[in-house]
Amino acid sequence: MTNDRTGILSCIAAMIIVGSSLATSAALVDFPIYGGQAARYAVAAAALLAVLRFRRIPLIRPTLRQWAQLAAVAATGLALFNVCVIQGDARLSPSLVGAVIGTAPIVLALAGGAGRRGNRRIMAAAAVVVTGVLIVQGLGPVNGPGLLFAVGALAGEVGFSLLAVPLLPTLGPLRVSAYVCAIAVPMMLIVGLLLPGPLFAVPTGTELATLGYLAVMVTAVAFLLWYNGLSRIGPARAGLFCAVMPIAAAVTSVALGFEPLRLHVVIGALTVGLGLLVGTLRTGGRPAETDTSGDGLSGSARGARSTALSR
């Protein structure tokens, strides 16, 4: 049960950080996004590698297959996700893009085998939290290409979790986070060079502070928390907590005075909370295995990897 509790808290904390950052990211609206993202991931990778060195955790040279898997995580969860969110927001309301991404719990529950294994409780919980996300976010006008970009962002969100599952038992959350951030840097630079507009600009004080917050907290800390939680409770249950992200964004927006508190936000948040409660309560089965690795991985990560490899 300790591993379960730690995993759940890690996932919640990660999504709160990511969700709350959506309000602060407004400071970067005029800053070249791709160069800024490349700088953000470079700083995050350096910070994570420094933590590895400080904790005296040795670097493991990934195999060729693992490098390909890491590149897939970076391409989907970082590069694809950011590009699709930016392009989707340009064509749709951010609420609609957020609502589409908010369906990630159902996708991850299905991909994690919840439906095949007859785990109807996880599937029901995923449906409830997605309903809550839709209530909070609301719906905006639909644009065909924009909707495709929103679905692409959803694919990136799912890939960020699902493609990392086989890597976590051998590399650990810290190494996976560091490697993925490092790989994302050239990816974002290439995208920025291919698209029109400047790649870099001299940031203002506010932009610099925002980039620093995104690099350290939203990337380095949140990535590590998320992968740590994912390795402990698996993709199907961890996916439920993707719904915390838009809830945290709405709460932060209200707290900072960007919008008033509305009834549908409260109702949606309570609905998400109900779904998370249903999905995380244990009704039986063996207790979680004890953490036996030196890198913070639980024994349940081996089961998660076996599940992923069997799909």
C-alpha positions in Angstrom: 0.0 0.0 0.0 2.9 2.4 0.6 3.9 2.1 -3.1 0.3 2.8 -4.1 0.1 5.9 -1.9 3.4 7.2 -3.1 2.5 6.6 -6.7 -0.9 8.3 -6.4 0.6 11.3 -4.6 3.4 11.6 -7.2 0.9 11.6 -10.1 -1.4 14.2 -8.4 1.6 16.5 -7.6 2.9 16.2 -11.2 -0.5 17.1 -12.7 -1.0 20.0 -10.3 2.3 21.5 -11.3 1.7 21.0 -15.1 -1.9 22.3 -14.8 -1.0 25.4 -12.7 1.7 26.3 -15.3 -0.9 26.8 -18.0 -1.8 30.2 -16.5 1.9 31.3 -16.1 2.6 30.3 -19.7 0.6 33.3 -20.9 3.7 35.3 -20.3 5.3 33.6 -23.3 2.7 34.4 -25.9 5.0 36.7 -27.8 8.2 34.6 -27.3 9.4 32.3 -30.1 7.9 29.0 -28.8 10.2 26.4 -30.4 13.5 28.0 -29.3 12.0 28.7 -25.9 10.9 25.1 -25.6 14.4 23.9 -26.7 16.0 26.1 -24.0 13.5 24.8 -21.4 14.3 21.2 -22.1 18.1 21.9 -22.2 17.9 23.4 -18.7 15.7 20.6 -17.4 18.1 17.9 -18.8 21.1 19.7 -17.2 19.2 19.9 -13.9 18.2 16.2 -14.0 21.7 15.1 -14.9 23.1 17.2 -12.0 20.6 15.4 -9.6 21.9 12.0 -11.0 25.4 13.0 -10.2 24.6 14.4 -6.8 22.8 11.2 -5.8 25.6 9.2 -7.3 23.3 7.3 -9.5 25.4 6.0 -12.4 24.4 6.7 -16.0 23.3 3.7 -17.9 24.0 3.6 -21.6 20.7 2.7 -23.2 20.6 0.0 -25.8 19.8 0.9 -29.4 16.2 -0.3 -28.8 16.0 1.9 -25.7 17.4 4.9 -27.5 14.6 4.4 -30.1 12.0 4.2 -27.3 13.3 7.3 -25.6 13.2 9.2 -28.9 9.6 8.0 -29.4 8.7 9.4 -26.0 10.4 12.7 -26.7 8.9 12.9 -30.2 5.3 12.3 -29.0 5.1 13.5 -25.4 7.3 16.6 -25.8 7.7 17.7 -29.5 4.4 16.5 -30.9 2.4 17.5 -27.9 3.8 21.1 -27.8 3.4 21.6 -31.6 -0.2 20.3 -31.6 -1.2 22.3 -28.6 0.1 25.5 -30.1 -1.5 24.8 -33.5 -4.7 23.6 -31.9 -5.0 26.7 -29.7 -4.6 28.9 -32.8 -7.7 27.3 -34.3 -9.9 26.2 -31.4 -10.7 27.5 -27.9 -8.2 26.3 -25.3 -11.1 24.8 -23.4 -11.9 22.5 -26.3 -8.3 21.5 -26.8 -8.1 20.8 -23.0 -11.3 18.8 -23.1 -9.9 16.6 -25.9 -6.6 16.0 -24.0 -8.7 15.3 -21.0 -9.9 12.1 -22.5 -6.5 10.6 -21.9 -7.7 8.6 -18.9 -9.9 6.5 -21.1 -7.3 6.0 -23.7 -4.7 5.0 -21.1 -7.1 2.7 -19.4 -7.8 0.9 -22.6 -4.2 0.8 -23.7 -3.2 -0.4 -20.2 -5.4 -3.4 -20.7 -8.1 -2.5 -18.2 -11.0 -3.4 -20.5 -9.3 -6.7 -21.6 -8.7 -7.8 -18.1 -12.3 -7.1 -17.1 -11.3 -4.2 -14.8 -14.6 -2.4 -15.2 -13.9 -0.2 -12.1 -11.0 1.5 -13.8 -12.9 2.0 -17.0 -15.9 3.4 -15.1 -13.6 5.8 -13.2 -12.0 6.9 -16.4 -15.4 7.7 -17.9 -16.4 9.7 -14.8 -13.2 11.8 -14.7 -13.4 12.6 -18.4 -17.0 13.7 -17.8 -15.8 16.0 -15.1 -13.1 17.4 -17.3 -15.6 18.2 -20.0 -17.8 19.9 -17.4 -14.9 22.1 -16.2 -13.5 22.9 -19.6 -16.7 23.4 -21.6 -16.8 23.2 -25.4 -15.9 25.8 -27.9 -16.5 26.1 -31.7 -15.2 23.1 -33.7 -12.7 23.5 -36.5 -11.7 20.5 -38.5 -7.9 21.0 -38.7 -7.9 22.3 -35.1 -9.7 19.2 -33.9 -7.0 17.1 -35.6 -4.3 19.0 -33.8 -6.1 18.5 -30.5 -6.3 14.8 -31.2 -2.5 14.9 -32.0 -1.9 16.5 -28.6 -3.9 13.8 -27.0 -1.7 11.2 -28.8 1.3 13.0 -27.4 0.0 13.0 -23.9 -0.7 9.2 -24.1 2.6 8.5 -25.7 4.4 10.4 -23.0 3.2 7.8 -20.5 2.6 4.6 -22.4 5.9 4.6 -24.4 7.9 5.1 -21.2 6.5 2.1 -19.3 9.0 -0.5 -20.7 11.9 1.9 -20.0 11.2 2.6 -16.3 12.1 -0.7 -14.7 15.6 -0.7 -16.2 16.5 3.0 -16.5 14.4 4.5 -13.7 12.3 7.6 -13.6 15.2 10.0 -13.2 17.3 8.7 -16.1 14.2 8.5 -18.4 13.3 12.1 -17.6 16.9 13.3 -18.2 17.4 11.4 -21.4 14.0 12.4 -22.9 14.5 16.1 -22.1 18.0 15.9 -23.8 16.6 14.2 -26.9 13.8 16.8 -27.2 16.2 19.7 -27.5 17.4 19.0 -31.1 13.8 18.0 -32.0 12.4 21.4 -31.0 15.3 23.2 -32.7 14.7 21.3 -36.0 10.9 22.2 -35.8 11.8 25.8 -35.1 14.2 26.0 -38.0 11.7 24.5 -40.4 8.8 26.7 -39.5 8.7 30.5 -40.3 9.5 33.0 -37.7 12.5 33.6 -35.4 13.9 30.7 -33.5 15.2 32.8 -30.5 14.8 36.2 -29.0 16.1 38.0 -25.9 13.6 37.3 -23.2 12.2 40.0 -20.9 12.6 39.5 -17.1 9.1 38.0 -16.9 9.7 35.7 -19.9 13.0 34.5 -18.4 11.4 33.8 -15.0 8.6 31.9 -16.8 11.0 29.8 -18.8 13.0 29.0 -15.7 9.8 27.9 -13.9 8.8 25.7 -16.8 12.2 24.2 -17.1 12.8 23.4 -13.4 9.3 22.7 -12.0 7.1 21.8 -14.9 9.7 19.8 -16.8 12.3 18.4 -14.4 10.3 18.1 -11.2 6.9 17.2 -12.8 8.4 14.7 -15.3 10.2 12.9 -12.4 7.1 12.8 -10.2 4.9 11.5 -13.1 7.3 8.7 -14.1 7.8 7.8 -10.5 4.1 7.5 -10.0 3.6 5.7 -13.4 6.2 3.1 -12.4 4.4 2.3 -9.2 0.7 2.2 -10.1 0.8 1.5 -13.9 -0.6 3.4 -16.9 -4.3 2.5 -16.4 -4.5 3.9 -12.9 -2.0 6.7 -13.4 -4.0 7.8 -16.5 -6.9 8.8 -14.2 -4.8 11.6 -12.8 -4.4 13.3 -16.2 -7.8 14.8 -15.3 -6.1 16.8 -12.5 -4.2 18.9 -15.0 -7.2 20.9 -16.4 -8.7 21.2 -13.0 -5.5 22.7 -11.6 -5.4 25.1 -14.5 -8.9 26.3 -13.8 -8.3 26.7 -10.1 -5.1 28.6 -10.8 -6.8 30.9 -13.2 -9.5 31.7 -10.7 -6.9 32.2 -7.9 -4.9 34.6 -10.0 -8.0 36.5 -11.0 -8.1 35.6 -14.6 -11.7 34.4 -14.4 -14.4 34.2 -11.8 -15.3 31.1 -10.0 -18.2 29.4 -11.9 -20.6 26.7 -10.8 -19.7 24.4 -13.6 -16.0 24.4 -12.5 -17.0 23.3 -9.0 -19.4 20.6 -10.3 -16.7 19.3 -12.8 -14.0 19.3 -10.1 -16.3 17.3 -7.7 -17.1 14.9 -10.6 -13.4 14.3 -11.2 -12.7 13.8 -7.5 -15.5 11.1 -7.5 -13.9 9.4 -10.5 -10.5 9.4 -8.9 -11.8 8.0 -5.7 -13.5 5.2 -7.5 -10.4 4.4 -9.6 -7.9 4.4 -6.8 -9.7 2.6 -4.0 -8.5 -0.9 -3.6 -11.2 -3.5 -3.3 -9.0 -6.5 -2.9 -6.0 -8.3 -4.3 -2.4 -8.5 -3.1 -0.7 -5.5 -1.6 1.8 -3.5 -3.6 5.2 -5.0 -3.8 8.0 -3.5 -1.8 10.5 -1.1 -3.5 13.6 -3.1 -4.0 15.6 -1.0 -6.4 18.1 1.7 -5.6 16.6 4.2 -8.0 13.1 4.6 -6.6 11.3 2.0 -8.7 8.7 -0.3 -7.2 8.3 -4.0 -7.8 5.0 -3.2 -9.5 7.0 -1.5 -12.4 8.0 -5.0 -13.5 4.4 -5.9 -13.9 3.7 -2.7 -15.8 6.5 -3.5 -18.2 5.2 -7.0 -18.7 1.7 -5.6 -19.4 3.1 -3.1 -21.9 5.3 -5.7 -23.7 2.3 -8.1 -24.0 0.1 -5.6 -25.8 
